[in-house]
Amino acid sequence: MTEDKFTKLYYSIGEVAKLVGVETHVLRYWENEFPQLNPRKNNAGRRTYTRKDLEAAYRIYELLRVDKYTLAGARQILESEADAEPVQRSTKRQELLNLRSFLENIRQQLA
């Protein structure tokens, strides 16, 4: 999805359905099937989707409709992507710490 579509903080279920390209009942079904899609409900009981929810809905759409995964297959991929994310962050953090240490050693040698 392009960045210009994300202009609001919160979206209604109808807006998300239109942006993703599915009907509202499909989004409600996906909420039951995928824990990654979990919009809040306001005081009136209406779903309010954030940008993160919108991105999750679009990713689910890609897996199910474009890549033709089954519900179980899409769920497994989303879970594996979620598991891989913290590992990548810790790896990047460690690389930055190593770089910092290296630069501090060079600084001490030059001083």
Buried (B, 14 or more C-beta within 10 A) or exposed (E): BEEEEBEEEBBBBEEBBEBBEBEBEBBBEBBEBBEBBEBEEEEEEEBBBBBEBBBBBBBBBBBBBEEEBEBEEBBEBBEEEEEEEEEEEEEEEEEEEEEEEEEEEEEEEEE
